[in-house]
Amino acid sequence: MKAAARPLLPARYFLLLGDYFKSAGTSLDELARAADIDPDRFRDTDFGLNAQQIDRLLAEAVRATGRNDLGFEWGCRLKLNSHDILGYAMLSCTTLDQVLRLCSRYYQLLTPMFRMSYQRSGDHAEVIFRPALPMGRDTLNLLQETIAVSAHLQCKSLLRNPSAVYDIYMAMETPPHAARYRELSPARVHFGASPLPGIRMVADTWSLDAPLPMADAHAVRMAEQRCRTLLQRYSEQGNWTGWVVMMLTEAEDSQPTLEELAGLLGISARTLDRYLKKEDSSFRDLAIEVRNGRAQKLLREGQLPISQIAYRLGFTDVANFSRAFRRANGVSPSDFRGGDGGGRSS
């Protein structure tokens, strides 16, 4: 019997968009039905959507509303108390530093689709969110916007000096609604900041150790105990192959190594390699397949000279690229472009 797809995103987060959908002339119930999801399930506090349901529902939401800033709007509506028991724990923390450490430790309870890491050195704070599971590009970009906006607003609500300037670096390209990001002032948002999907928040001015108004050490201990219990229920999602393919495909102008991708997940290269082998795949084969697919796409588009395509794909010179391409496709890049009716050949 085939196992049911694992829930990846709590339904309660979608309920926060109810008024937004209504203002756009639709409703969550209508969108759920269009996405082949029982709308009554959203009233179930334990209901969560799997990857396919998330993709369908978000696609329907964008189609029905005609808006491209759905992720931004969603992020504006997420508050600390939106996160169930983990949100209660964060609200009870003594400092922002403790909030960030707690959230990074139990981020999987919010969604296993992304991972959060937090590092601090003196007054320097760095928070990073990276996709941890494969997802479509539209869903990936929308959720990255949601996470960036909500993380900023939730941290700002806890800062002693909310006007402290800091930076948000987003890997995604500049969206059509980029002007909306001025609403995140004093944060400075930089798009296209990384070849790999993710968000990086960097601050040297945050009041990390300032006491928070609702601090309750006992409440934190009780809530964290509950978080640990919930986390133990999670098993490994798997589909490491799909995640690696997504990261390799989304990496513009670079060719990530096995070590780099493993580092994003906080595991060793050997561990990631072992996970891939369990799925009858290997990083080397996946990297070759994805890079060859990107090469074919760029050659068909005919916009870049072959030398630039080679460097963009991470080859040290054109000769290495030509040999690799001929080995995979039986023809040279020039012949492939010429035979495909492309443009420039070199």
C-alpha positions, 0 to 999 in steps of 0.5 A, a space after each residue: 500500500 502506497 504511503 500517504 504524502 506527508 503534510 508539509 505546511 499547516 493549514 492554519 497559515 492559509 486561514 490567515 489569508 481569508 480576508 485577502 482572498 475575500 478582498 480579491 473576490 474569492 475565498 479560501 473555500 473556492 480555491 481549495 475546491 479548485 485545487 481538489 482539497 476538501 475546504 472543511 479540512 482547514 477547520 481541523 487544527 492538525 490538518 497540513 497540506 502536502 507538496 502537491 496540494 501546496 503547489 495547486 492551492 498557491 497556483 489557484 490563489 495567484 490565478 484567482 487574485 491576479 496578484 503577483 505579491 501573494 507571498 509578500 501579503 502572506 508574510 505580512 499576516 504571519 505573527 509570532 502567535 501564528 506558530 502554535 506552541 513554538 510561537 508561544 515559546 518564542 513570545 515567552 523568551 527573555 531575549 531576541 537571541 533566545 527567540 532566534 536560537 529556539 526558532 532555528 532549533 524547531 523550525 521544522 515544526 513550522 514547515 520542513 520545506 525550509 531550514 533556518 540557521 542562526 549564527 551570532 558573533 558579538 553584535 553580528 547576527 546572521 539568519 539564513 533560510 534554505 529550501 530543504 525539500 524539492 518544490 516548483 519554482 513558483 512555490 519556491 519563490 512565493 514561500 521565500 517572499 513569505 518567509 523573508 517578510 514575516 521574519 523581518 516583521 516578527 524580529 522588528 516587533 521584538 527589537 528595542 530599536 526597530 529603526 535599526 538598519 540591516 540587510 536582507 539578501 534574497 537569491 530570487 530575481 527582482 519581482 515585479 512588485 519590488 517597490 513593496 519591499 520599501 515597506 520593510 524599512 529600515 531593512 535594505 533588500 537585495 535581490 539576485 544576491 546568491 546563485 542558490 535559493 535562500 534568504 540571508 538576514 545580516 544585522 550588526 545593530 539588533 538589540 539581541 540581549 535586550 529583555 523582552 516584555 513577555 519573558 517567562 522562563 517557566 513557560 519557555 521550558 514547558 513549551 520547548 518540552 512540547 516542541 521536542 515531543 512534536 519534533 520526535 514524531 517527524 521522520 526523514 522526508 526523503 526525496 533527496 534526489 529531488 532536492 539536489 536536482 532543484 538546487 542544481 537547477 536553480 543555481 545560476 552561474 555556478 555549479 554547487 558541489 556535494 559539500 556545498 549542498 550538504 553544508 546547506 542542510 547541516 549534514 556531511 557530504 558523506 551523509 548526503 551521498 549515502 541518502 542519494 545512494 539509498 534512492 539509487 542516484 548519485 550526485 555526480 550523475 545528477 550534476 551531469 544531467 542537470 548541467 547538460 540540460 541547462 547547456 541544451 537550454 542555453 544553446 537553444 535560446 541562442 542568446 549567449 556565445 558558447 564561451 560564456 555558456 561554458 563559464 556560466 555552467 562552471 567549466 574552466 574553459 570552452 574545451 572542457 565544456 565541448 568535450 563534456 557536451 559531446 560525451 553526453 549528446 554525441 555532437 559538439 555545442 556548435 553542431 547542436 546549436 546549428 542543428 537546432 536552428 539557434 543563433 551565434 555559434 561562438 
